Amino acid sequence: MLMVGLTGGIGAGKSAVARRLAERGAVIIDADLLAREVVEPGTDGLAEIVALFGSGILTPAGELDRPALGAKVFGDEEARRSLERIIHPRVRARTAEVTRAAAPDAIAVNDVPLLVEAGLASSYHLVIVVAADRDLRIERLTGLRGMTAAEAAARIDAQTDDESRRRAGDVILVNDAGLDELHARVDQLWWGRLVEYERNLRLRRAAPKGPELQLVPSDPEWPRAAARLTARIRHGLGDRVGVHHIGSTAVPGLPAKDILDLMVSVRTLTEADEFADRLGAVGFPQRPGEWSDNAHGVPGGTWPKRMHGSADPGYRVNLHVRVAGSPGWRFALLMRDHLRAVPEAREAYAAAKAELAEKHRDRAGYAEAKEPWFESEARAADDWAEATGWQPV
């Protein structure tokens, strides 16, 4: 089952996106509806809220008086957190129940207004953020919900900032051009990414990258995307597992193939094989075949590893699973840090990339042609490590 997180600031249009996804076949799990459900009359959730805030937050019929409760917690951080400690665990439990009831091949979309604030992004296979200009959101809130401009601005400011949402989002759906345009963008996302992602995830196969070679300028989105993916891997494997962004996309200013290289550190290859199913479950299925690193510094030596890819067609990923302390593991970290720290080395690598890309139009030939440069880089990086006292993380 593909688990998608959907969020967006108030007035951005998240509900409209959820409705369109439902029309396409998604199972929508609405956190707001579940939050109402867990505090209905007779629930222990409502009883706990009354015990904390008093009976003044009830209507004459014994239901939760939301405006009255809102008046108590709005602007009071401690009160808000106390309320969240009552509601959030119950919503998570109900979400798990609804999810278990869905079909194995479902695309389950969790509509969570405070997804980023609650730190939930890494628990989903993909996070969609619905975005709109602040002034447009205020206009919608005053026109459709009857708020004053000041009330609308206050509600927007009470949530996390737009930049934090964008960093958390694998997909940013901009809702600034009317419902028809929004529907077209949602449909493109559904058919062009979500359906294939679910199928790849279910079949435990990586999305193909294609053999062609294309170098592109350094992209500031690379480290942000790597941060999202490494957080997702840590969520699946546990916080103690080392996950690193390596390779050219980890070096600011260096042109590269638009393929993220990530690395998981393991104690043994047996542990790597034990992790394989868990990595597949969070969206990183194992690639078949035998894989090994050239053990730079050990002439003719190689070191075995495991390789995984991304089931998400929106990301091109090489996930290397290497034994910590192995030559390949050390070289991946050392080369990254050396190129980050020494501009001359970085510029020399950029020049070598450009020259070799002119001669080799396929990724396999390009990779093979870079091996002599890697041998030279290994010697220079070792000298730098010795001079600076560098040690791998």
N, C-alpha and C positions, 0 to 999 in steps of 0.2 A: 504494500500500500504506500502510495506517495503521500507524504505529510507536508502540506504547504501552510505556511503562516502568512496571513493577510493582515496588514495594518495600514494606518494612515492617520494623520491629524484630523481633528474634528472639522467637518466641512470640506474635506478633500474629495469625498465621493467613494469611500470604501464600501458602503452598502450597495451602491450601484454596481460596483465590480463584483461583489459577492452574488448579487442576483444574476448577473450575466454568466458567471461561472456555474451557477446552479442550473441555468438553462442549458449549458453545454454538457452537463452530467456530473458535475462535482458534488460531493457530499459536503454541505456547509455545516460547520460546527460554530455556532454563534456564541461567543463568550458572554456577550451582554445578556442574551436570553438565558443562558445557563446561570449567570449571576443572579437573575431574577428568580429562577427556579429554586435555587438553593436557599433562598430566604423567604419562601412562601409561608403563609400561616401554617403553624404546626411543625415546621422544620426546626432542627436544633440550631441551624444557622441563624434564624430569626431570634430564637431565644437567647443566643449568645450576644447578639447585637443589642437587644433590649437590656440585658444584664450590664452591658458596658456603657450604653448611652442613655438609658432610662426609657420609660414608657412614652415619653413625649415624642418619640419618633414613630409612633403607631397611629394609624387612622382610627376613627371610631369603629370601623369594621374589623380592626385587628391586623390590618395589612401594614407593610412597611410604607411609611410616609417619606418618600424619597426626597422631596424638597426640604423637609424638616431635617432629615439626616444629612443632606448636603450642606445645609447651613451650619451644622456642627463640625463638619470635617473640612470644608473648603477653607484653605488658608492655614489650617492647623496640621502641620506635617505629622506630629505624633499621633493625632487622632486618625488621620488618613491611614497611616501605617497599621494602626491597631485594627481598623476596619478591614484592611487588605489581608491581615493575618487570619481573619475569620473567613473571608469570602474566597480568597485565591486557592487554598488547598481543596475546598469543596468543588470549585469550578474545575480544577485539574482532575479530580476524581471522576466527575461527571463526563468530562471530555474523554477520559480513558474508556469509560463505559460505552459512550456513543461510538468511539473509534472502533472498539472491538466488535461492535454490531455491524460495521460496514463490510462490504465485500472485499476480498483480498486484492482485487485489481482496482480498487477505488482510488480516486484522487480526492483526498480529504483536505478541505480548506478550512483552517481554523481562523475565524474572524476574531482577531484579538486587538482591541483598540490600544492597549498598553503593552503590546508585545515587547517593544524595545525597553520601556521603563522597567518591565519585570525581568529583563535579561533572558528571554526565552528564544532568541533568534537561533541559537545553535542547536536547539532541539528539533528543528524542522529540516526537511530535505531542501527546501527552497523558501525564501521569504520574499513576498511581494509587498512593495510599499506604494500606496496611492498618494500622489503628490499634486498640489495645486498652489498657486501663488497666494500669499497671505491675504492680500486685498480681495481676491476672488473668494476666498474662504469666508472672510467677514461678510462680503456681499451675500453669499449663500445663507449664512447663519441668520442674518437680519431679515432676509427675504422669505426664507422657508421655515425658519424656526421661531421667528418673532422676537429675536434678541435685539437689544440695542447694540450699537457698534462697540461700546465700551464693554458690554457683557461678552460679546463675541471675542474681542481681543483678550479679555481676561481668561476665557476658556482655552483659547489657543495657547496663551502663555503658561497656563498651568500644566500643559503637556510637554514632553521632551521637544527639543528643537529639531527643525527639519534636517539639518546636517547629520545628526545622530541617526535619524531614521534612514537617510540615504546610505550611510556607512553600513547599516545592518541589512540593507535590501539587496538581494541578488537581482531583482527586477524592479525598476522604477516605472510605474505607470503614471504618466502625466495626464491629468484630467483637467484640461484647460480649453477644450474646443467643442463642447457639446456632447450629448449622449451618443449620437451615431458614431462619432470619432472614437469615443471611449470604448464602445462595443467592438469596433474594428480592432482596436489595440488588444482588447481582451481575447478576441477570437484568434488573433495572430499568435498570442502567447499560448493559448490552449492547444491549437493544432501544430504550432511550430516548435513547441518545447515541452509542455506538460504531458501530453499524450505519449510522446516518445520517451520522456524521462521515466514515466511510470512503467512502460513496457521494458525498458532497459533495466530498471531496478528490479522488477519481478523476475526477469530472466537472468539477472546477475551478469550483465554484459556491459562493457564500456562503450560509450558513444565513439564512433570512428573519428579519427583526426584527419585522415587523408594523407597521401604521400608528398604532396606539394610543399615546397619551401617558400616562405615569405617572411622576410625580416621587416619589422615595423619599428617606428621610433618608440622610445621608452614611454610607458603609459602610467600616469599616477594611479590609475585604477588597479593595476596589478597588485601592489601590496595590500590594498583594501580587500580585493577579492581573495587573496591568499589568507588574510586574517579571518575572513568569514569561513573559509574552507577548513583551515586548521582548527578553528573553534569547534566546527562540526565534527571533525575527526576526534578531537579530545573528548567531546561529549559522548561519542560512541565507545572510545577505548578507555577513558578515564583520564583525569587531570595529570597523573604522574607520568604518562607516556610523553616522550619528547616528540614534538612535531615542529618541523622547520620549513620555512620558505627558503629555497636555495635556487641556484642557477641564475641565468641572466636577468630574469624578471625580478629578482631580489636585489639587483644592483641599480640604484637610481641613476638615470641618465644613459643607461646602456641599451642600445637597440637589441631586439630579440625576436624570436618566433613568439607568436601570441599563444604560448603554451606555458602554463604554470608548472614549475617543478617544485614538488613538496617532498618532504622526507619524514618518515616515521622511524624512530630509533627503537630497536629491540635488543634483548640480551642474546637471543639465539634465533636461528632460522626456524626452529621448532615453535618458538613463540610467535614468529611471523606467520607461520601457517595456522596457528591457533587464532590469530587476529583476523584471518582472511574473511570469515563469515561476518564478523562484526563490522569490518570495513565495508563489505558489500551491502550490509543492511543500512548503513548511513549514506550510501550513494557512491562507493568507491570499489567496484568489483575488481577481482584479480584478473590480470591479463595472463592468458595461457603461455606456456613456453618456459625455456630456461633463460635466466637473466643473470648477468654478471658485470662487475665493474673492472675496468683496467686498473690494476693496482699500481698507480703511478709511483715511481721510486723503487719498484720491485720488477726488474726487467722480465717481461713475459708473464708476469703474474696476474691472476684474476681473482676476484672475490665474489662469491655468489650473493644474490639478493633476490627479493621478490618485487614484482612490479604490479601496480594497480592503476586503473584509469578512473574517469568520471562517467557515471551513468547519465549525468545531466548534459544534454547536447549544447547547453549554453556555456559550458566551460570546457576548455581543452587542458587536460591535466596529465602529467606523469607523476605518479605517487610512488616513490622509491621506498621500499622497506629494507633497511640496512641494519646490520649488526653494529651496535655502538662500539667504536674503537677500531673497526675494520678500515683498511686503506681507503675504500670508496667513501665511507662515512666521513672520515677525517678530511679527505680532499674536498668533498662537497662544501663543508663548512669553512675550510681554510680558503678555498678559492673565492667564495662569496665575500668573506671578510677582507681578504687582500684586495680585491677589486673595489670594494667600497672605500677602503682606506687610502689607496694609492692611485691618484688620477692618471699617472703615466701608464700604469698597467691596464687600467680601464680603457684608455684611449687606444692602446695597442691592440687590445682584444676587439674593440669596435672596428678598427681598421682591418684586422684579420677576418672578422665576420663578413664585412662588405666584400672583400676580395674573394673569399671562398664562395659566397653566395652568388657571385657572378659566374663562377665556374660550375657550380652544382645546383641544379634546379629541384632536386629531390632531397628530402630530409635525411634519408639513409646515407646518400653519398656525401652530403654536407657534414654529417656527424663523423663519418670515417675520415674525411679530409682534415678535421680539426684535431685529430689525435696528436700529431707532432706539436701543435701549439700547446696542447694540454701538458705534454711532457716538459716543455720549456716553462710553462706557467707553474707546474709543480715544483720545479727547482727554485724559481724566483719566489714563490709563496713560502717555501720552506725557509729560505734565507730571511724573508721578512718575519716569519714566525719566530725564528731564533733571535733576531735582532730586537723584536718588540716584546718577547715573552708571551706571545699569543698562545692561548689554550682553547680547545673546543668547548662549546657550551655543554 
